[in-house]
């Protein structure tokens, strides 16, 4: 999957006090490799085609988006990176979600307001960790679950 073409003027680094998020999400676009186990949009289950990479995108405004892909389509869980807080489990962090973005190819085109969260920890700590996102809009729910392979990031 190619995330290099995502056009977001990416220059900001998210600063956060959550220990789990010290090194992640990082500046710009970071690709995390591993296994996607769940990707559901409303009643559509796209888990079978969900790719073994997700992107973490930090925008200049401090927004953070976790982007899942399946069948050439993208689903992004977006929130304000300044709102990241410690998660319920030790070593995890939680990003409040305020929007879902959608796209195809390498361009994000749609956006809908939604409420939810993404729970994660540093996916590069040398062991697999889960990145789990859930959100609901007025019309549907969105769910994504991914387990990293624990290897160092590839910046695009």
Buried (B, 14 or more C-beta within 10 A) or exposed (E): BEBEEBEBEBEBEBEBEBEBBEEBBBBBBBBBBBBBEBBBBEEEBBBEEBBBBBBBBBBEEBBBBBBBBBEEBBBBBBBBBEBBEBBEEEEBBBBBBBBBBBBEEBEBEEEBEBBBBBBBBBBBBEEEBBBBBBBBBEEBBBBBBBBBBBEEBEEB
